[in-house]
């Protein structure tokens, strides 16, 4: 009578380094997104209190919108990197 073979441990395909780097990228992205968002709220509020014009609002969104998009993309890339480092 033969005994069944013990199940072999599954190899971990994840990488700790990619998970750590992904978290660092997410933190940087969320910080950039938060700072740019606060800038938009503060300066947008100041412009709206003085009487809004389309040119002024466009200027605020142009200067703060680009860093917000970049921050969101960095955070998204960090999340994707973090997910790819998880063991399967």
trRosetta pair geometry for C-beta under 8 A, 3 or more apart (Angstrom, degrees):
i j d omega theta_ij theta_ji phi_ij phi_ji
10 88 8.0 -112 150 89 131 72
12 87 4.3 -54 -143 -118 91 119
12 88 8.0 147 -148 30 48 62
13 87 6.4 125 43 -138 61 58
13 88 5.2 -3 41 15 118 107
14 18 7.6 -130 -175 58 71 114
14 19 6.9 34 171 -42 113 119
14 84 8.0 155 -128 133 77 44
14 85 4.8 79 -167 166 91 50
14 86 5.0 -91 -104 129 138 13
14 87 3.9 -93 4 -63 122 53
14 88 7.0 156 -43 -17 91 66
15 18 4.2 70 82 10 112 106
15 19 6.8 179 93 -10 60 83
15 85 4.7 -84 61 -134 71 94
16 19 5.7 -57 -152 37 35 112
16 20 6.3 33 154 -18 70 106
16 85 6.9 130 -86 176 12 125
17 20 5.9 -55 -146 37 31 108
17 21 6.1 26 157 -14 66 110
17 85 7.5 -150 68 -127 47 137
18 21 5.7 -54 -140 43 32 109
18 22 6.0 40 155 -26 64 107
18 81 5.5 -135 180 175 90 89
18 82 7.5 -179 135 -95 78 29
18 84 6.1 -71 146 88 142 94
18 85 3.5 -178 87 -78 102 121
19 22 5.6 -53 -148 34 29 115
19 23 6.6 30 154 -19 63 102
19 81 7.8 -180 -95 131 28 79
19 82 5.4 69 -139 -140 61 65
19 85 3.7 -145 -52 101 78 142
19 86 7.0 100 -90 -64 118 55
20 23 5.8 -53 -152 34 32 110
20 24 6.5 33 150 -19 64 105
21 24 5.5 -51 -148 36 35 114
21 25 6.4 36 153 -18 66 104
21 78 7.7 -139 130 -132 61 83
21 81 6.1 -72 97 143 94 142
22 25 5.7 -54 -148 37 31 110
22 26 6.4 33 153 -20 64 104
22 78 4.7 130 -168 -174 58 65
22 79 6.7 116 -179 -86 109 12
22 80 7.5 -147 -132 70 118 42
22 81 3.5 -168 -91 94 101 95
22 82 3.1 -174 126 -56 143 72
22 83 7.5 -176 -162 4 160 52
22 84 7.7 163 -72 39 143 85
22 85 6.2 -154 -4 10 135 128
23 26 5.6 -52 -147 35 33 113
23 27 6.5 34 154 -20 65 103
23 78 6.8 140 -67 175 8 115
23 82 5.9 94 -53 -97 64 123
24 27 5.8 -53 -150 34 31 111
24 28 6.5 28 153 -16 64 106
24 78 7.1 -146 72 -132 48 126
25 28 5.7 -55 -145 39 33 110
25 29 6.1 33 156 -19 66 109
25 74 5.7 -140 -178 171 89 84
25 75 7.1 170 135 -104 79 31
25 77 6.0 -82 155 94 144 91
25 78 2.9 -172 93 -87 102 110
25 81 6.4 69 35 39 144 138
26 29 5.7 -57 -144 39 29 112
26 30 6.2 24 160 -15 66 108
26 74 7.9 174 -95 128 27 77
26 75 5.1 67 -137 -143 59 71
26 78 3.7 -156 -48 111 67 138
26 79 5.8 89 -91 -57 116 71
26 82 6.7 -6 -30 -29 130 139
27 30 6.1 -58 -144 40 27 105
27 31 6.3 28 156 -19 63 108
27 78 7.7 -149 11 179 54 168
28 31 5.8 -57 -148 37 28 111
28 32 6.3 26 156 -16 64 108
28 71 7.9 -141 130 -135 64 78
28 74 5.9 -76 99 144 99 138
28 75 7.9 -161 77 -73 61 69
28 78 7.5 151 44 -57 90 147
29 32 5.8 -57 -147 38 29 109
29 33 6.1 28 155 -18 65 110
29 71 4.9 132 -166 -175 61 62
29 72 6.7 113 180 -95 111 10
29 73 7.3 -145 -132 71 124 39
29 74 3.5 -171 -89 92 102 93
29 75 2.9 -164 113 -51 140 73
29 76 7.3 -163 -173 3 163 53
29 77 7.5 158 -66 42 146 85
29 78 5.8 -153 1 7 131 129
30 33 5.4 -53 -141 41 33 114
30 34 6.1 35 157 -22 66 106
30 71 7.1 129 -78 172 12 108
30 75 5.3 92 -51 -99 70 131
31 34 5.8 -54 -144 36 28 110
31 35 6.3 24 159 -15 64 107
31 71 7.5 -137 72 -141 47 122
32 35 6.1 -55 -143 38 28 106
32 36 6.2 22 160 -12 64 111
32 67 5.9 -130 174 173 100 96
32 68 7.8 180 133 -102 84 32
32 70 6.6 -73 142 97 144 92
32 71 3.3 -163 97 -99 103 113
32 74 6.6 58 39 44 140 139
33 36 6.1 -60 -144 42 25 106
33 37 6.1 27 156 -21 63 112
33 67 8.0 -174 -91 135 38 79
33 68 5.7 75 -133 -143 67 64
33 71 3.5 -174 -55 122 72 134
33 72 5.6 93 -96 -60 126 67
33 75 6.4 -27 -19 -20 136 138
34 37 5.6 -57 -145 37 27 113
34 38 6.4 27 157 -18 64 104
34 71 7.8 -148 5 171 53 156
35 38 5.9 -53 -148 35 30 109
35 39 6.4 34 152 -20 63 106
35 67 7.6 -59 87 136 95 137
36 39 5.5 -51 -148 36 34 116
36 40 6.4 37 152 -21 64 104
36 64 4.9 149 -174 -165 85 80
36 65 7.8 154 166 -70 125 12
36 67 4.0 -173 -90 97 139 110
36 68 4.3 -153 111 -64 136 75
36 71 6.1 -168 16 -3 131 141
37 40 5.6 -52 -149 34 33 113
37 41 6.5 31 153 -18 65 104
37 64 7.6 131 -81 171 24 119
37 68 6.2 97 -62 -108 74 116
38 41 5.7 -53 -147 37 34 110
38 42 6.1 29 157 -16 68 108
39 42 6.0 -57 -142 39 27 106
39 43 6.0 5 169 3 66 113
39 63 7.8 -99 136 114 131 100
39 64 4.9 -170 96 -109 110 123
40 43 6.6 -63 -133 50 21 93
40 44 5.3 21 168 -17 62 123
40 60 6.1 115 -134 158 68 106
40 61 7.2 56 -130 -95 114 55
40 64 4.1 175 -70 124 91 157
40 65 7.5 86 -94 -61 131 62
40 68 7.2 2 -30 -52 139 137
41 44 6.0 -57 -129 44 17 109
41 45 6.0 21 163 -22 58 111
42 45 6.0 -61 -152 34 21 110
42 46 6.6 19 153 -17 60 106
43 46 5.5 -49 -146 35 37 113
43 47 6.3 36 155 -18 66 104
43 60 5.1 -179 110 -124 114 118
43 64 7.3 173 49 -37 127 138
44 47 5.8 -54 -147 38 32 109
44 48 6.2 30 155 -18 66 108
44 57 6.9 57 -131 -127 90 78
44 60 5.1 147 -77 144 78 161
45 48 5.7 -54 -141 39 31 109
45 49 6.3 31 158 -22 65 106
46 49 5.9 -55 -148 33 29 110
46 50 6.7 16 157 -10 62 109
47 50 6.1 -66 -152 40 32 103
47 52 5.9 71 136 -108 92 72
47 53 7.9 -101 179 31 109 68
47 56 4.6 175 -154 144 132 128
47 57 6.4 172 119 -74 146 64
47 60 6.2 -125 -4 -37 150 139
48 52 5.0 -1 -112 -63 59 108
52 56 6.5 -143 -154 68 59 119
52 57 5.8 31 -164 -47 109 116
53 56 4.8 87 59 7 85 103
53 57 7.1 -166 84 -3 42 87
54 57 6.0 -59 -145 42 32 107
54 58 6.0 36 156 -21 66 111
55 58 5.8 -58 -147 38 27 113
55 59 6.4 31 153 -24 62 106
56 59 5.6 -52 -150 31 32 114
56 60 6.7 29 154 -16 64 102
57 60 5.8 -51 -151 35 35 109
57 61 6.3 28 154 -12 66 109
58 61 5.8 -59 -144 43 31 107
58 62 6.0 34 156 -25 66 107
59 62 5.7 -53 -144 33 28 112
59 63 6.5 14 161 -7 63 108
60 63 6.3 -65 -148 43 27 100
60 64 5.8 -9 168 13 68 117
61 64 6.4 -67 -125 56 25 88
61 65 4.4 33 176 -35 68 126
62 65 6.1 -28 -96 33 15 111
62 66 6.9 19 177 -20 47 105
63 66 7.2 -59 -159 25 17 104
63 67 8.0 0 154 2 51 106
64 67 6.3 -61 -157 44 41 103
64 68 6.1 43 150 -24 72 110
65 68 5.5 -57 -147 36 33 114
65 69 6.3 32 156 -19 68 104
66 69 5.9 -54 -148 35 31 109
66 70 6.3 29 154 -16 64 107
67 70 5.4 -53 -141 41 36 113
67 71 6.0 40 157 -22 68 105
68 71 5.7 -53 -145 37 28 112
68 72 6.3 29 155 -19 63 106
69 72 5.7 -54 -148 37 30 111
69 73 6.3 29 154 -17 65 107
70 73 5.8 -57 -148 38 30 110
70 74 6.3 31 154 -19 65 105
71 74 5.7 -53 -145 36 31 111
71 75 6.3 29 156 -16 65 106
72 75 5.8 -55 -147 39 31 110
72 76 6.2 31 153 -19 65 108
73 76 5.6 -52 -143 38 32 112
73 77 6.2 33 156 -18 64 106
74 77 5.8 -54 -147 38 29 111
74 78 6.3 32 153 -20 63 106
75 78 5.6 -54 -148 37 31 113
75 79 6.4 34 152 -21 64 103
76 79 5.6 -51 -149 34 32 112
76 80 6.5 32 152 -18 64 104
77 80 5.6 -52 -147 36 34 111
77 81 6.3 33 153 -18 65 106
78 81 5.6 -54 -145 39 32 111
78 82 6.1 36 153 -22 65 106
79 82 5.5 -52 -145 36 31 114
79 83 6.3 31 155 -18 64 106
80 83 5.8 -54 -147 37 30 110
80 84 6.4 29 154 -21 64 107
81 84 5.8 -55 -145 34 31 110
81 85 6.6 27 156 -18 63 108
82 85 6.1 -63 -154 34 29 109
82 86 7.5 46 148 -40 60 92
83 86 5.9 -35 -162 -1 41 116
